[in-house]
């Protein structure tokens, strides 16, 4: 149960990071900043996948 709660809380925080990166990516004008936001989004997706895989194996 504790593991599920921790995973849930981490996923909630990752959702915040993802949302902020998406918003920022839409607001910035230069390509480098948009690329950096896209990199953050991709990293969040990878972390989420890792967490979900770990939860499925437990």
PyMOL Python script that loads the backbone (N, CA, C, O; Angstrom):
from pymol import cmd

cmd.read_pdbstr("""\
ATOM      1  N   UNK A   1       0.828  -1.209   0.000  1.00  0.00           N
ATOM      2  CA  UNK A   1       0.000   0.000   0.000  1.00  0.00           C
ATOM      3  C   UNK A   1       0.862   1.258   0.000  1.00  0.00           C
ATOM      4  O   UNK A   1       0.563   2.223  -0.704  1.00  0.00           O
ATOM      5  N   UNK A   2       1.924   1.243   0.785  1.00  0.00           N
ATOM      6  CA  UNK A   2       2.803   2.408   0.857  1.00  0.00           C
ATOM      7  C   UNK A   2       3.429   2.687  -0.504  1.00  0.00           C
ATOM      8  O   UNK A   2       3.521   3.840  -0.927  1.00  0.00           O
ATOM      9  N   UNK A   3       3.859   1.627  -1.189  1.00  0.00           N
ATOM     10  CA  UNK A   3       4.456   1.788  -2.510  1.00  0.00           C
ATOM     11  C   UNK A   3       3.467   2.421  -3.490  1.00  0.00           C
ATOM     12  O   UNK A   3       3.841   3.301  -4.266  1.00  0.00           O
ATOM     13  N   UNK A   4       2.232   1.988  -3.460  1.00  0.00           N
ATOM     14  CA  UNK A   4       1.216   2.555  -4.342  1.00  0.00           C
ATOM     15  C   UNK A   4       1.003   4.037  -4.054  1.00  0.00           C
ATOM     16  O   UNK A   4       0.846   4.835  -4.978  1.00  0.00           O
ATOM     17  N   UNK A   5       0.998   4.398  -2.797  1.00  0.00           N
ATOM     18  CA  UNK A   5       0.815   5.799  -2.408  1.00  0.00           C
ATOM     19  C   UNK A   5       1.986   6.651  -2.885  1.00  0.00           C
ATOM     20  O   UNK A   5       1.793   7.757  -3.389  1.00  0.00           O
ATOM     21  N   UNK A   6       3.193   6.132  -2.724  1.00  0.00           N
ATOM     22  CA  UNK A   6       4.380   6.866  -3.173  1.00  0.00           C
ATOM     23  C   UNK A   6       4.353   7.037  -4.684  1.00  0.00           C
ATOM     24  O   UNK A   6       4.611   8.131  -5.188  1.00  0.00           O
ATOM     25  N   UNK A   7       4.044   5.975  -5.410  1.00  0.00           N
ATOM     26  CA  UNK A   7       3.960   6.063  -6.868  1.00  0.00           C
ATOM     27  C   UNK A   7       2.891   7.066  -7.304  1.00  0.00           C
ATOM     28  O   UNK A   7       3.091   7.829  -8.248  1.00  0.00           O
ATOM     29  N   UNK A   8       1.776   7.054  -6.616  1.00  0.00           N
ATOM     30  CA  UNK A   8       0.693   7.994  -6.932  1.00  0.00           C
ATOM     31  C   UNK A   8       1.161   9.436  -6.726  1.00  0.00           C
ATOM     32  O   UNK A   8       0.906  10.298  -7.567  1.00  0.00           O
ATOM     33  N   UNK A   9       1.833   9.692  -5.628  1.00  0.00           N
ATOM     34  CA  UNK A   9       2.306  11.049  -5.341  1.00  0.00           C
ATOM     35  C   UNK A   9       3.369  11.494  -6.338  1.00  0.00           C
ATOM     36  O   UNK A   9       3.379  12.648  -6.766  1.00  0.00           O
ATOM     37  N   UNK A  10       4.258  10.585  -6.706  1.00  0.00           N
ATOM     38  CA  UNK A  10       5.274  10.931  -7.695  1.00  0.00           C
ATOM     39  C   UNK A  10       4.612  11.230  -9.037  1.00  0.00           C
ATOM     40  O   UNK A  10       4.964  12.204  -9.702  1.00  0.00           O
ATOM     41  N   UNK A  11       3.665  10.405  -9.431  1.00  0.00           N
ATOM     42  CA  UNK A  11       2.961  10.632 -10.692  1.00  0.00           C
ATOM     43  C   UNK A  11       2.223  11.968 -10.695  1.00  0.00           C
ATOM     44  O   UNK A  11       2.166  12.644 -11.722  1.00  0.00           O
ATOM     45  N   UNK A  12       1.663  12.348  -9.562  1.00  0.00           N
ATOM     46  CA  UNK A  12       1.000  13.650  -9.473  1.00  0.00           C
ATOM     47  C   UNK A  12       1.988  14.779  -9.732  1.00  0.00           C
ATOM     48  O   UNK A  12       1.679  15.724 -10.458  1.00  0.00           O
ATOM     49  N   UNK A  13       3.164  14.685  -9.146  1.00  0.00           N
ATOM     50  CA  UNK A  13       4.172  15.729  -9.334  1.00  0.00           C
ATOM     51  C   UNK A  13       4.686  15.738 -10.767  1.00  0.00           C
ATOM     52  O   UNK A  13       4.948  16.803 -11.327  1.00  0.00           O
ATOM     53  N   UNK A  14       4.832  14.560 -11.362  1.00  0.00           N
ATOM     54  CA  UNK A  14       5.255  14.492 -12.756  1.00  0.00           C
ATOM     55  C   UNK A  14       4.213  15.121 -13.680  1.00  0.00           C
ATOM     56  O   UNK A  14       4.564  15.730 -14.691  1.00  0.00           O
ATOM     57  N   UNK A  15       2.951  14.977 -13.339  1.00  0.00           N
ATOM     58  CA  UNK A  15       1.883  15.600 -14.131  1.00  0.00           C
ATOM     59  C   UNK A  15       2.002  17.123 -14.081  1.00  0.00           C
ATOM     60  O   UNK A  15       1.762  17.801 -15.080  1.00  0.00           O
ATOM     61  N   UNK A  16       2.368  17.648 -12.934  1.00  0.00           N
ATOM     62  CA  UNK A  16       2.570  19.095 -12.811  1.00  0.00           C
ATOM     63  C   UNK A  16       3.740  19.536 -13.686  1.00  0.00           C
ATOM     64  O   UNK A  16       3.642  20.525 -14.413  1.00  0.00           O
ATOM     65  N   UNK A  17       4.842  18.800 -13.613  1.00  0.00           N
ATOM     66  CA  UNK A  17       6.013  19.135 -14.423  1.00  0.00           C
ATOM     67  C   UNK A  17       5.658  19.077 -15.910  1.00  0.00           C
ATOM     68  O   UNK A  17       6.030  19.965 -16.677  1.00  0.00           O
ATOM     69  N   UNK A  18       4.946  18.037 -16.307  1.00  0.00           N
ATOM     70  CA  UNK A  18       4.556  17.885 -17.707  1.00  0.00           C
ATOM     71  C   UNK A  18       3.678  19.055 -18.156  1.00  0.00           C
ATOM     72  O   UNK A  18       3.898  19.632 -19.221  1.00  0.00           O
ATOM     73  N   UNK A  19       2.703  19.392 -17.350  1.00  0.00           N
ATOM     74  CA  UNK A  19       1.801  20.489 -17.698  1.00  0.00           C
ATOM     75  C   UNK A  19       2.528  21.817 -17.825  1.00  0.00           C
ATOM     76  O   UNK A  19       2.273  22.589 -18.749  1.00  0.00           O
ATOM     77  N   UNK A  20       3.427  22.074 -16.902  1.00  0.00           N
ATOM     78  CA  UNK A  20       4.180  23.336 -16.956  1.00  0.00           C
ATOM     79  C   UNK A  20       5.104  23.369 -18.166  1.00  0.00           C
ATOM     80  O   UNK A  20       5.243  24.409 -18.809  1.00  0.00           O
ATOM     81  N   UNK A  21       5.736  22.243 -18.484  1.00  0.00           N
ATOM     82  CA  UNK A  21       6.618  22.189 -19.653  1.00  0.00           C
ATOM     83  C   UNK A  21       5.820  22.409 -20.931  1.00  0.00           C
ATOM     84  O   UNK A  21       6.277  23.106 -21.838  1.00  0.00           O
ATOM     85  N   UNK A  22       4.630  21.820 -21.009  1.00  0.00           N
ATOM     86  CA  UNK A  22       3.781  22.011 -22.196  1.00  0.00           C
ATOM     87  C   UNK A  22       3.367  23.471 -22.342  1.00  0.00           C
ATOM     88  O   UNK A  22       3.436  24.037 -23.433  1.00  0.00           O
ATOM     89  N   UNK A  23       2.937  24.074 -21.239  1.00  0.00           N
ATOM     90  CA  UNK A  23       2.537  25.486 -21.298  1.00  0.00           C
ATOM     91  C   UNK A  23       3.705  26.376 -21.685  1.00  0.00           C
ATOM     92  O   UNK A  23       3.571  27.251 -22.541  1.00  0.00           O
ATOM     93  N   UNK A  24       4.834  26.156 -21.064  1.00  0.00           N
ATOM     94  CA  UNK A  24       6.005  26.971 -21.358  1.00  0.00           C
ATOM     95  C   UNK A  24       6.432  26.794 -22.809  1.00  0.00           C
ATOM     96  O   UNK A  24       6.800  27.760 -23.477  1.00  0.00           O
ATOM     97  N   UNK A  25       6.380  25.550 -23.294  1.00  0.00           N
ATOM     98  CA  UNK A  25       6.745  25.289 -24.682  1.00  0.00           C
ATOM     99  C   UNK A  25       5.865  26.031 -25.672  1.00  0.00           C
ATOM    100  O   UNK A  25       6.319  26.407 -26.753  1.00  0.00           O
ATOM    101  N   UNK A  26       4.617  26.242 -25.307  1.00  0.00           N
ATOM    102  CA  UNK A  26       3.691  26.978 -26.181  1.00  0.00           C
ATOM    103  C   UNK A  26       3.900  28.486 -26.096  1.00  0.00           C
ATOM    104  O   UNK A  26       3.526  29.221 -27.011  1.00  0.00           O
ATOM    105  N   UNK A  27       4.491  28.942 -25.010  1.00  0.00           N
ATOM    106  CA  UNK A  27       4.616  30.377 -24.782  1.00  0.00           C
ATOM    107  C   UNK A  27       5.936  30.970 -25.258  1.00  0.00           C
ATOM    108  O   UNK A  27       6.010  32.161 -25.560  1.00  0.00           O
ATOM    109  N   UNK A  28       6.974  30.146 -25.326  1.00  0.00           N
ATOM    110  CA  UNK A  28       8.284  30.687 -25.690  1.00  0.00           C
ATOM    111  C   UNK A  28       8.385  30.831 -27.200  1.00  0.00           C
ATOM    112  O   UNK A  28       7.743  30.100 -27.954  1.00  0.00           O
ATOM    113  N   UNK A  29       9.200  31.783 -27.627  1.00  0.00           N
ATOM    114  CA  UNK A  29       9.303  32.062 -29.041  1.00  0.00           C
ATOM    115  C   UNK A  29      10.493  31.414 -29.734  1.00  0.00           C
ATOM    116  O   UNK A  29      10.467  31.196 -30.945  1.00  0.00           O
ATOM    117  N   UNK A  30      11.525  31.109 -28.975  1.00  0.00           N
ATOM    118  CA  UNK A  30      12.718  30.608 -29.648  1.00  0.00           C
ATOM    119  C   UNK A  30      12.746  29.073 -29.690  1.00  0.00           C
ATOM    120  O   UNK A  30      12.225  28.395 -28.805  1.00  0.00           O
ATOM    121  N   UNK A  31      13.358  28.568 -30.725  1.00  0.00           N
ATOM    122  CA  UNK A  31      13.393  27.126 -30.970  1.00  0.00           C
ATOM    123  C   UNK A  31      14.113  26.375 -29.859  1.00  0.00           C
ATOM    124  O   UNK A  31      13.671  25.301 -29.450  1.00  0.00           O
ATOM    125  N   UNK A  32      15.213  26.926 -29.371  1.00  0.00           N
ATOM    126  CA  UNK A  32      15.975  26.244 -28.322  1.00  0.00           C
ATOM    127  C   UNK A  32      15.127  26.013 -27.069  1.00  0.00           C
ATOM    128  O   UNK A  32      15.159  24.928 -26.488  1.00  0.00           O
ATOM    129  N   UNK A  33      14.382  27.014 -26.660  1.00  0.00           N
ATOM    130  CA  UNK A  33      13.534  26.884 -25.470  1.00  0.00           C
ATOM    131  C   UNK A  33      12.424  25.863 -25.699  1.00  0.00           C
ATOM    132  O   UNK A  33      12.112  25.067 -24.813  1.00  0.00           O
ATOM    133  N   UNK A  34      11.830  25.888 -26.892  1.00  0.00           N
ATOM    134  CA  UNK A  34      10.788  24.892 -27.204  1.00  0.00           C
ATOM    135  C   UNK A  34      11.368  23.480 -27.191  1.00  0.00           C
ATOM    136  O   UNK A  34      10.738  22.545 -26.699  1.00  0.00           O
ATOM    137  N   UNK A  35      12.581  23.336 -27.740  1.00  0.00           N
ATOM    138  CA  UNK A  35      13.242  22.031 -27.737  1.00  0.00           C
ATOM    139  C   UNK A  35      13.537  21.562 -26.311  1.00  0.00           C
ATOM    140  O   UNK A  35      13.386  20.382 -25.994  1.00  0.00           O
ATOM    141  N   UNK A  36      13.955  22.490 -25.464  1.00  0.00           N
ATOM    142  CA  UNK A  36      14.213  22.141 -24.061  1.00  0.00           C
ATOM    143  C   UNK A  36      12.930  21.686 -23.370  1.00  0.00           C
ATOM    144  O   UNK A  36      12.950  20.731 -22.593  1.00  0.00           O
ATOM    145  N   UNK A  37      11.830  22.353 -23.644  1.00  0.00           N
ATOM    146  CA  UNK A  37      10.543  21.956 -23.059  1.00  0.00           C
ATOM    147  C   UNK A  37      10.138  20.572 -23.556  1.00  0.00           C
ATOM    148  O   UNK A  37       9.636  19.754 -22.785  1.00  0.00           O
ATOM    149  N   UNK A  38      10.353  20.315 -24.831  1.00  0.00           N
ATOM    150  CA  UNK A  38      10.032  19.004 -25.389  1.00  0.00           C
ATOM    151  C   UNK A  38      10.899  17.920 -24.749  1.00  0.00           C
ATOM    152  O   UNK A  38      10.433  16.802 -24.529  1.00  0.00           O
ATOM    153  N   UNK A  39      12.152  18.247 -24.451  1.00  0.00           N
ATOM    154  CA  UNK A  39      13.043  17.298 -23.787  1.00  0.00           C
ATOM    155  C   UNK A  39      12.549  16.982 -22.373  1.00  0.00           C
ATOM    156  O   UNK A  39      12.613  15.836 -21.930  1.00  0.00           O
ATOM    157  N   UNK A  40      12.064  17.987 -21.681  1.00  0.00           N
ATOM    158  CA  UNK A  40      11.495  17.778 -20.341  1.00  0.00           C
ATOM    159  C   UNK A  40      10.274  16.870 -20.439  1.00  0.00           C
ATOM    160  O   UNK A  40      10.123  15.943 -19.643  1.00  0.00           O
ATOM    161  N   UNK A  41       9.412  17.130 -21.401  1.00  0.00           N
ATOM    162  CA  UNK A  41       8.213  16.313 -21.585  1.00  0.00           C
ATOM    163  C   UNK A  41       8.581  14.854 -21.857  1.00  0.00           C
ATOM    164  O   UNK A  41       7.968  13.941 -21.305  1.00  0.00           O
ATOM    165  N   UNK A  42       9.571  14.644 -22.700  1.00  0.00           N
ATOM    166  CA  UNK A  42      10.003  13.285 -23.014  1.00  0.00           C
ATOM    167  C   UNK A  42      10.570  12.590 -21.777  1.00  0.00           C
ATOM    168  O   UNK A  42      10.306  11.410 -21.547  1.00  0.00           O
ATOM    169  N   UNK A  43      11.344  13.318 -20.989  1.00  0.00           N
ATOM    170  CA  UNK A  43      11.900  12.739 -19.764  1.00  0.00           C
ATOM    171  C   UNK A  43      10.795  12.351 -18.783  1.00  0.00           C
ATOM    172  O   UNK A  43      10.864  11.297 -18.151  1.00  0.00           O
ATOM    173  N   UNK A  44       9.786  13.194 -18.659  1.00  0.00           N
ATOM    174  CA  UNK A  44       8.658  12.883 -17.773  1.00  0.00           C
ATOM    175  C   UNK A  44       7.933  11.627 -18.258  1.00  0.00           C
ATOM    176  O   UNK A  44       7.553  10.775 -17.455  1.00  0.00           O
ATOM    177  N   UNK A  45       7.746  11.519 -19.565  1.00  0.00           N
ATOM    178  CA  UNK A  45       7.094  10.330 -20.117  1.00  0.00           C
ATOM    179  C   UNK A  45       7.906   9.074 -19.817  1.00  0.00           C
ATOM    180  O   UNK A  45       7.342   8.037 -19.467  1.00  0.00           O
ATOM    181  N   UNK A  46       9.226   9.164 -19.953  1.00  0.00           N
ATOM    182  CA  UNK A  46      10.093   8.016 -19.662  1.00  0.00           C
ATOM    183  C   UNK A  46      10.030   7.624 -18.186  1.00  0.00           C
ATOM    184  O   UNK A  46       9.937   6.442 -17.854  1.00  0.00           O
ATOM    185  N   UNK A  47      10.079   8.607 -17.320  1.00  0.00           N
ATOM    186  CA  UNK A  47      10.000   8.331 -15.881  1.00  0.00           C
ATOM    187  C   UNK A  47       8.656   7.703 -15.537  1.00  0.00           C
ATOM    188  O   UNK A  47       8.593   6.751 -14.758  1.00  0.00           O
ATOM    189  N   UNK A  48       7.592   8.226 -16.109  1.00  0.00           N
ATOM    190  CA  UNK A  48       6.256   7.679 -15.859  1.00  0.00           C
ATOM    191  C   UNK A  48       6.181   6.226 -16.299  1.00  0.00           C
ATOM    192  O   UNK A  48       5.616   5.388 -15.597  1.00  0.00           O
ATOM    193  N   UNK A  49       6.748   5.929 -17.452  1.00  0.00           N
ATOM    194  CA  UNK A  49       6.767   4.549 -17.936  1.00  0.00           C
ATOM    195  C   UNK A  49       7.551   3.646 -16.985  1.00  0.00           C
ATOM    196  O   UNK A  49       7.109   2.542 -16.668  1.00  0.00           O
ATOM    197  N   UNK A  50       8.699   4.111 -16.535  1.00  0.00           N
ATOM    198  CA  UNK A  50       9.499   3.328 -15.591  1.00  0.00           C
ATOM    199  C   UNK A  50       8.728   3.054 -14.295  1.00  0.00           C
ATOM    200  O   UNK A  50       8.742   1.937 -13.777  1.00  0.00           O
ATOM    201  N   UNK A  51       8.068   4.074 -13.787  1.00  0.00           N
ATOM    202  CA  UNK A  51       7.293   3.910 -12.555  1.00  0.00           C
ATOM    203  C   UNK A  51       6.140   2.932 -12.748  1.00  0.00           C
ATOM    204  O   UNK A  51       5.884   2.089 -11.888  1.00  0.00           O
ATOM    205  N   UNK A  52       5.448   3.046 -13.874  1.00  0.00           N
ATOM    206  CA  UNK A  52       4.330   2.147 -14.144  1.00  0.00           C
ATOM    207  C   UNK A  52       4.810   0.710 -14.300  1.00  0.00           C
ATOM    208  O   UNK A  52       4.166  -0.223 -13.821  1.00  0.00           O
ATOM    209  N   UNK A  53       5.954   0.537 -14.977  1.00  0.00           N
ATOM    210  CA  UNK A  53       6.521  -0.801 -15.127  1.00  0.00           C
ATOM    211  C   UNK A  53       6.903  -1.386 -13.775  1.00  0.00           C
ATOM    212  O   UNK A  53       6.660  -2.565 -13.517  1.00  0.00           O
ATOM    213  N   UNK A  54       7.498  -0.569 -12.910  1.00  0.00           N
ATOM    214  CA  UNK A  54       7.876  -1.018 -11.575  1.00  0.00           C
ATOM    215  C   UNK A  54       6.650  -1.395 -10.758  1.00  0.00           C
ATOM    216  O   UNK A  54       6.667  -2.378 -10.016  1.00  0.00           O
ATOM    217  N   UNK A  55       5.600  -0.621 -10.893  1.00  0.00           N
ATOM    218  CA  UNK A  55       4.363  -0.913 -10.153  1.00  0.00           C
ATOM    219  C   UNK A  55       3.735  -2.210 -10.643  1.00  0.00           C
ATOM    220  O   UNK A  55       3.188  -2.974  -9.848  1.00  0.00           O
ATOM    221  N   UNK A  56       3.810  -2.464 -11.948  1.00  0.00           N
ATOM    222  CA  UNK A  56       3.241  -3.691 -12.505  1.00  0.00           C
ATOM    223  C   UNK A  56       4.007  -4.925 -12.054  1.00  0.00           C
ATOM    224  O   UNK A  56       3.432  -6.009 -11.952  1.00  0.00           O
ATOM    225  N   UNK A  57       5.298  -4.770 -11.783  1.00  0.00           N
ATOM    226  CA  UNK A  57       6.128  -5.912 -11.387  1.00  0.00           C
ATOM    227  C   UNK A  57       6.039  -6.226  -9.902  1.00  0.00           C
ATOM    228  O   UNK A  57       6.460  -7.296  -9.463  1.00  0.00           O
ATOM    229  N   UNK A  58       5.498  -5.305  -9.140  1.00  0.00           N
ATOM    230  CA  UNK A  58       5.434  -5.539  -7.683  1.00  0.00           C
ATOM    231  C   UNK A  58       4.155  -6.262  -7.294  1.00  0.00           C
ATOM    232  O   UNK A  58       3.937  -6.539  -6.115  1.00  0.00           O
TER     233      UNK A  58
END
""", "prot")
cmd.dss("prot")
cmd.show_as("cartoon", "prot")
cmd.util.cbc("prot")
cmd.orient("prot")
